[in-house]
Amino acid sequence: MSTSANGSGTGDGPSSLTATRSTEVSKLDRVVIRFAGDSGDGMQLTGDRFTSEAAAFGNDLSTMPNFPAEIRAPQGTIPGVSSFQVHFADYDILTPGDRPDVLVAMNPAALKANQRDVPKGGTIILNTDEFTKRNLVKVGYENDPLDDDSLSSFQVHRVAMSTLTQGALAETGLGKKDAERCKNMFALGLLSWMYHRPTEGTERFLKEKFAKKPDIAEANILAFRAGWNYGETTESFATTFEVAPAKLNQGTYRQITGNTALAYGLIAAGQQSGLQILLGTYPITPASDILHELSKHKNYGIITFQAEDEIAGIGAALGASYGGALGVTSTSGPGVALKSEAVGLGVMTELPLVVVDVQRGGPSTGLPTKTEQADLLQAMFGRNGESPVPIVAPLSPADCFDAAMEATRIALKYRTPVLLLSDGAIANGSEPWLVPNVDDLPDLRVEFATEPNADDGSEEFWPYVRDPETLARAWAVPGTPGLQHRIGGLEKADRTGHISYDPDNHDKMVRLRQAKIDGIDVPDVVVDDPSGGKARVLALGWGSSYGPIGAACRRVRKLGMPIAQAHLRHLNPLPGNLGDILRSYDKVVVPEMNLGQLALLLRAKYLVDVHSHTKVAGLPFKAEELQDLFREIITSVTPEGVK
């Protein structure tokens, strides 16, 4: 069934919309769409809804939200532009796309901020109602781009979204200002029609989201339908597009962001270990959603404590670990700096602790809503004294689940704080996640000390008696009869745990703590080289650089140029076979969103002169820029060319 062209149906109308006009249908294998407008225009919600429907349809996808740090940036200005990019395809993809095939610009600021990213021949859909003289002057347009030839190289569709939305809602009694707020749903409806997206899920979502405000729910649904019907009835859009479902591995999938996947990984880790999880944290962008998500799951033994500051947050988490739970704290780079002393306390007391750092642009407050990978050296060395900690980094939003499980495994097995380095691109981005079978999850159960362990004939409990294999110390729950013990930040005597200032003991304990971290069992790094060993160049990355590096390698290989790719999840300790792999290639290139931090570590440890390629723009790498880099390096290594 279909509603009327002006969207005058009601919220109790049909649950789906059906195309009736005959249009040319173009089949595509992939599309990149970017929604852009004021930070108050609902672009994040619009993009998220389109993404959800693409996921429900079965496409593979990857997204990149991009929004200002200010809660409400100046309206109509370039600093206030918020955008959401979604890349969906009928095959396995790795990135949210380099450039949008379609740009939906809700005002002149959105157009000016994003036009340069649209390739020639790309589609631009403009909300013409916002192209007023005042708005044009505000962003520095001397002439109206709707009237000059500055957009002549694009396919431009002019749509009076505000006017059409207000017309569709005229009979609802909603005020003009409130009605105009629904124009993002008009845009979503139009794009849903263009790309044959399902509509039932969005309408159901709107009813649930505004269940306590049925008039607002009805208005948004009407605007959504009006946008869909506009595409169906206007002659402006002669072609619609289809992107078939992707052929993914069999299983149950859901769309997931990195922060949500990380929260689910911590919940699963709690279930698999049998321990309560306490998240002691202080809200900070872009890590706050971890707190928001975990706070919903008290039924799984999750305790969330929003502390008064970063130091109190990690203090509570460390206290929970001392009490026999698993302490977790989440933050970003500035918070890690504040937590460093307590991380050192965790190293000295040898208690399990997971410290989640969702990296953002810095230094200081820096770029709160932009991404960066510049906390690696802080994670490695940002504490006083010899204070080693393991470091784990997820490679994608969905991988955050497994990374959280792995960080927990290491923390519990080796009795140590673990730094988990996510970043803004991973945290806010989304992709399909294959929901794991619970029976396949690792067993993370731990054994607490239950009886005295002193070997001097006494009935005492010595907290620093170690497992000979892992070097992890015994862990006793306070209050266990006969296992009274004391720990703290002062140096401990080996085995007994008594305070010790003895030089030889300090030397021994420092080396034991380092040996424990060095001995953590991490899997060997795996090299992807479809050429069967012909590649002489290795592209090595960590964290969210995985997608752009992988996409660039695919492009280079299609050009007949072999290149190998490897990716590091474990950054401390590094995989045991990494040195041999690095030395087996003529050139190793390491792209990072910092000024070469992993490259510095690799050069120091393995004496390999890696080629460092850096970017600190607050945005992820583009596959096209890495493709050009890889081609240049391969050509320099094989000047005779590759055949």
N, C-alpha and C positions, 0 to 999 in steps of 0.2 A: 504494500500500500504506500501511497505517497501523500504528503500533506500539500496544502495550497502553496503557491509560489511565494506569497508574502508571509508565510510562517504563522498563519492565524489559528493554527490548531491549538489544543490545550495540552497540559501536562498529562491528561488521561488519554491522549490520542494514541496513534500507532507507535509501537516500540521500535520500528525500523523504517527506513526510508528506501524506496526502490526507484531506480532510474527508469524513466519512460522515454526520454528524448534520445534519438539516435545520434550518437557522436562517434567519431573515429577513436578507436582504442589502440593505444600504443603500448606494446609490451616492453618492459624494461627489466634489467637484472638488478639495478640498484638506483637509489635516489637519495640525495642529501637535501633536506629542507631546513631552513632557518627562520624561526619566528622572532621578530624583533620589534620592540616598542618601548614605551616608558616603563620604568620599574613597577609602576602601579597598574599596568595594562594587562597583567595576568599572563605574560608570555611563558613563564615557567609552568604554570598550570596547563596552558594550551599545548605546549610541547610535550609535557608529561602524558596528557590524555592521548595525543596522537601516537606517542610511543607505546602506550598501553594497548591501543588497538592494533598496532603493527605487531606487537608481541603476541596478542591473542590470535591474530591471523596466521602466525607461524613464521614471520620473517625473522632473519637474524638482524640484529640492530646494535647500534652503539650511539650514545648521546653525549652532548657537551653543553651543559648549562653555563651561562656567562652573565653575571649580574653585578651591579655596583655594591660596594661595601656599605654605603649609607642606607639606612632603613627606608628613607624616601628622598632620593636624589632630586635635584631641581627638575621640575617637569619640563619636557620638551628640549632638554639639553643633551649633548653627546655624552657627558659623564653619567647621565641618568639612564642611558639605554640599557635595557636588559634583553638578552637573547637566549634562545634555546635551539640547538642544532641536533637533528636526528638523522642518522644514516641507516637506511634499512634496505635489505637485499634478499635475493633468493639463494645466496650462498654464504659461506662463512666469511665474515668481515672482521677487521681488527681495530678500526678507528672510527671516530664520528665523522670522518670525511674531511678533506682539505678545504674544499670550497662548496658553497651551497648551489645546487642546481636551481633551487627555488628560494627566493627571499620574499618573505611577507613582512613589509615595512608599515608599521602602524602610524608613523609620523615622519617628518623630514629628518629629524635627528637619527632615527633608526636607519633611514636610507643612506644618509651621509656616512654614518659609522660603519656600514656594512657593504656598501656598493662595490668597493674595491676588491672584495672577496668573491664577487659573483663573476664567473667566467663569461666571456663574450658568447652571446646566444642564450644565456641563462634567462630564467623567468623571474620577473619582479612583479609582485602584486602590491599595489599601493592603496592605502586608505586616503582617498583624495580629500576627505573632509578636513583633515588635519593640515593640509598644505595651504595654510593662510599666510598672509604677508607677515604677521607677527611671528609665527613659528619658523618661517623661512629665515627671517633676519636673526632670530635667536641662535641659529646654528651656522650663520655665515653664508647663506646662499644669496648671491647678488641677483640671480634670476631664478624664476620658478623652473625646476627641472621638468615639470610637466609640460612646459611651453617651449623649452629650447631643445636642442638636439643632443644633450648630454647623456640621454638614455637610449640613443638610437641603436646602439649595438646590443640591446637586450629586448626580450619579448616582454612588453609592459602591459599589465592589466590594471586599469583604473577602476576602483570599486569604492563607492561612497559608503563605507561600512558603518559609520556612525549614524548616518541618515537612514540607511536601510534597517539597521537594528532598532532604532527608535520607532520606525514605521511598523515593524513587526510586533513591537510591544505596546503599541498605542492603546489597545483595548484593555491592557492589564491594570491601568491606573498607576503604573510605576512612574515616578518623577523622571524628568529628562536626564538628570545626572546619573541616577541609578540605572536607567535604561542603557545609557551609553557605556556603562561599565561592562555590559554583556557583549560588547563588540568583539572581544577575543573569542567568544563562542561562535559568533558569526564566521570569523576567519577559520576556526576549526571545522565548522560545518562545510565551508567551501572546499577546504583542502581534503576533507574526508570524501567529498563527492569526486574531486579530481582524481584521487588515487584509490577509489573503490574500497575505502576503509569501512569496517563494520560500525554501526551507529548505536546498537543496543547497549553496549557497555558504557558508552559515554552518558547516555540518558540515565541509565541506572546509577552511575556514579554521581551525577548531579542531584538526583533525587535523594541519595543517601547523604551526600555532603551537606545539603541544605534541608535536611529533614525537619529541622525546627523552624525553618523559614520557607514554607511551601510556595509563597509568592515569588521569592527569589529563585527557587528551583525551577518553577514554571517559566520565569522570564529567561533564564539561561537555556533551558531546553528549547523554547521558542526561537531564541536567537540562533542556536545551533541548527535548528531545522531551517530557519530562514536562509542561513548561509548555504546549506546543502541545496535548498530549492533554487537559490539564485544561480548556482552553477548549473542546475538542471534546466533552467528556463532561459537564461541569457544566451545570446549568440556570441558573446565575447570569448567563451571557452569552447572551441570546436573539437578539442581532443581531450580525452581522459587517459589515464595511465594505469597499468597493472604491473605489480611486482609480485610474482608468485611466492608461495611459502618456501622457506629454505629447507634443504634436506639435512636436518640435524640428527645426531645420534638419538636412538630411541630412548624415551623416558619422559618424565614430567618436567616441564619448564615453567618458569615464571620470570617476569622482568624484575630486576633487582638493582639497587644502587650499591656502591661500595660500602657506604656507612651501614646500610641495612644488612648486607651480607656479613659484614664484620660483627655486627651485633648478634646475628644468628649463629655465627661461628663461636662466639663466646658462650651463648646459651647452650649450644651443643657440647662445648667443652665442659661446661658445668655438669651436664647430664652424664657425659662419658667418664668423668672423674668422680662423680658422686659427691662433689663439693658444692657448697654455696658459693655464688659469685657476688662479690661486693664491688660495685663501680663507685669509687670515690673520685669526684670530678668537679670541674668548674666550667661553665659553658664558654666555648670559644669557637669561632668560625675557623675552619669548616668541619669541626669535630662534634658539634653539639647534637647532631642527629643520632649519634650513638647513644647518648644519654636518653634522648627522647624515645628511641626504640626500645632500649632495655627496660625503661620504666614501665612499659606495657606488659612485662612478662614476669610479674612477681610469682605467678603460679609455677614457674620453673626454678624457684629458689634464687631468683635474682633480687638483690638489694641495690637500689640506687640511692646515692647520697650526694646531693648537690651542696658542695662545701662553700665556705665564704671566700676561698681563694684557691689558687693552684697548689700551694704548699699543703694546705689542710686536706685537699683532695687526695693527694698521694699519701699523706700521713695516715688517713683513714684506711686506704687500700692496704698499706703495709701492715697496719695494725690488724686488719682482717686476716692477712696471711699468717701473722704470728698466732692468731687465734684458731688456725686450722681451716680457714676458708681460702679461696683464691682471690687475692686483691687485684683489681684492674683500675687503671686510671687512663683517661683519654684527654688529649690536648692537641695543640699545634706548637710550632717552633718556639714562640715566646714562653709558652707554658713549660716546655721541656727545660728551658733555661732556669725557670723558677724551681722546678722539681729536682734539679740535679743533685742537691745535697741529700735528699731523701732517697734517690736512686743509689747514691753511694752508700747510704745506710743499708739499703737492701743487699748491696754487694757484700758489705761487711758481715751482716747478720745471716747472709745466705738463705734468704727467704724467697719463695716464688712470687713473682710480681709481673704483670703484663702492663707495659707502658705504651699506649697507642699514640703515635704522633702523626696526625694528618697534616702534612707539610703544606705551607703556603708561602707566598712571596715575602721576602724580608729585605733587610734586617728590621729589628724592632717591630712595630706594628705593621709596617710594610704594606703588602697587598692582601688584605684579609680574605678576599673572595677569589683570588687568582692562585694558580698552581705553581709549584716549584719543587725541586728535589735537593734543596740546599742544606738539609739538616743531617746529612750522612756523617760528616766529620764531628758534628756535635754529638750524635749518637755514639760514635766511636770513642771520643776523647773528652766529652764535655763534662768531666767531673774531676775533682782533685784526687791526686794520688794515682796509683795503679788500680784502676777501677773498671775491669773489663766486663762487658755485657754482650750477649748474643744479639744479633740484629736480623730481623726477617722483614722482607718487603713483598707485598702482593703485586701482581703484574696487571691486574684488571679488576673491575668491580666484582665480578663473580668470584674471582680468586681470593677475595678478602675473607670468604668463609674458611677456605682451607688454610690461609695464612694465619688466621686467628686460632685455628685448631693446632697448627704447628707451633706457634708462639707459646700456647698453653702447654703443649707436650714438653717443650724444652724447659719452661719455667718450673714445671712440677718434677720432671725427672732429674734435673740438675740443681734444683733449689737456687734459682737465680732470677734477678730481674731480666726481662727480655724487652728490647725496643722493637716495636712493630711500626715500620715506616710506610704509611699510606701517603696519599697526597690529594690535593683538591680535585684534580681531574678524575681520579679513581673514586673518591668519596661521593662526588655529586653526579658522576656519569652513571649510566646504566647499560645493561645488556641482558640477554637471556641467561638464566642460571639453571643448570640441570640439577634438580633437587635430588640430593643423595639418598641412598638407601641407608636407613639407620644402622642396619646390620653391618654395613661396610665402614662405619666410622671407627677410628682407632680407640682402643681401650686406654683410657688415661687415668685409671685408678691408681692411687698411691697408698703406700703402707706407712702408717704413723708408728712411731716408737711406742711400745706397750710395756717395756720393762727396762730396768737399769742395764747399762751397757759398759760400765767401767771395767777395765781389765786389771785393776790393782787390788782386787779382792773386796773392795767396798761395794755398797749397795747404791751407788750414785749413778745419775744419768749425765753422761758427757755429751753435750750438744754437737761437738765437732769431731765425733767419730765418723769416718767417711766410708761410703761404699767403695770398695777397691776398684770397681769397674768404672763408675761414673764420677767418683770423687765427691758426690753429693753428701752433705752431712745428714745426720739423723734429724727427723722432724717430729717433735712431740707437741701434742695439744696441751696448752696450759691448763692446769687443774687435774691432769692425769696423776693418780696416786703414785708417789715414789719417783716421779720424773721432774721434780722441781729443778729449774735451771734459769739462768739469767743471760740475756744477750743484750747487746747495745753497740754503739758506734766506736768504742775504744777497741784497740787491737786485742785479739783473742789468743790465748795459748792453744797450741795444737791439741786437739782431742778434748781437753777438759773444758775449754771455753772460758777459763779464768782470764781476767784482765792481765795483759802482759806487755811490758816495755822492753823485753829482751831483744837485742838486735838480731840474733840468729833466728829466734822464733818469728820475728817480723819478716825477715827474708824468706823463711820457709812458707809462711802463710800467704805472702804475696804471690809466690811462685805456685803454690797449690791452687789459689783462686784462678790464676791465669791458665794453669794446666787443665783445670776443670772446663773452662770455656773452650780452650783449644781442642779438647777431646770430645766435644759434642758431635754426635753422629749426624752428619748431614749428607744427603745424596750427592753423587757425582753430578757435575754439570753435563748436560746433554747438548750435543751440537746438531743442528739441523742443516744438512748439506745435501740437497737432492742430486748434486752433480757426482756424488759418490767419491768425494775426496779430491776433486779437481780444483776446488776453490783455494785461492791463495790469500784471500782477505776474509777476516772474521769480524762481524758486527756484534759487539757485546753490549748489553744493556742491563738495567735493573729498574724495578718499579714500573711506572706507567709508560716508560719509553718502549715497552714491549710491542705495543700495537703499531706505532709509527715505524719502528725498525722492521717489524715483520712485514708490514705492507710495502715498505720501500724495497725490501729484499725480494718480494714477489715480483715487483715491477722490473727490477734489474734482471732477474732470472728470465723473465719473458723476453728481454732484449738479447738473450744468449750470453749473459755475463754471469759466471758462477760466483756465488758469495755464500759463506757460511754464517749462521746466526746462532748465538747462545745467549742465555738470559740467566741472571743470578737472582734467586730468591733469598739465599742465605748470604749475608754480607759480612757476618762475623759469627763463627769462623767461616772462611771461604771454603768451597768444595776442595777436597783433597787432590783432584785431578786437574784443577784449574791451571796450575803452572805449566804442566806438560802441554795442555791445549794451547795456551797463549804462545808458547815457544814453537808450536808446529805451523804457524802461519807467518807469511811474509809481512803482513800488516794487520794490526788489530785496531779497529776504530771503535771508540766508546762515546756515543751521544748521551749527553746528560743535560738536564735543566738546572744547571749550576755552572760554576766556573772550573769544573774538572776535578771533582772530589774523589770519585771512584778511580779515575785515571791516576790521581796522585797516589792512592793506596796501592794500586796494581804495580805502578812503577817502583815504589819503595819495596814491596814484598817480593816481586818476581824479577826485577831488573829488566823488564820488557818495556821498550819505548812505544807505548800505545799512542795512537792518534786521538787526541781529545777534541771532540766537537761539542760546543756548549751553546746554550740558549737560556736567557733569563728574562723573557718577555712577559711572564705571567700566563703564557699560553703553551699548550703542548706542541711538540714537533709536528710538522706536516710531513706526510709521506713523500710529497714531491720534493721538498728540500733535502731530505735524507737520500732520496733516489739520486739526485744530482751529485751529492757528496760521494755516495758509494761508487757511482760511475767514474768519477774523477779519480778516486783512490785505486780502483781496479785497473784503470787505464795506466796509472803511474807505475803500478806493479807489473803489469803486462803490456808494455808499450807496443808490442807487436800485434796486440789485439787478441780477442777471444773468438775462436771459431768452433 
